[in-house]
Amino acid sequence: MSLSTLATVLTLSEINDFKTRLASQGAPQGELIEVLAVDRALRPGAVVDRTVLQAKPVPLAVAKMGLVRAIDAPSILGRRSPVALQKGDLLLAAMFEGSAATSLKDFIRELS
């Protein structure tokens, strides 16, 4: 075996060892932020309240894609889901923009 072949084999071996170690440790997550997801399926028009929400940790880079942070839950309580959602679906802030007045009025009417 030539010296160059031996060097290539060692390098490939080192790369494979690194990949094995990385796979066993899992991918690095970075900072995690809690965002909101639904805890059960919702039909379009269903009122969003605390009983249908759950917090899920996601990487900061994912949370920055417009998801509703758990600390912002009060801003969507009483609003209606504009679309059908399945259990575990993450909530996008854009889903609730511009619908506060109508949704709050409907929510108060339901309580009466």
Secondary structure, DSSP 8 states (H G I E B T S, - for coil): --HHHHHHHHHHHHHHHHHHHHHHH-----SEEEEEEESS-B-TT-B--GGGEEEEEEEHHHHTTTB-BGGGGGGTTT-B-SS-B-TT-B-BGGGGTT-HHHHHHHHHHHH-
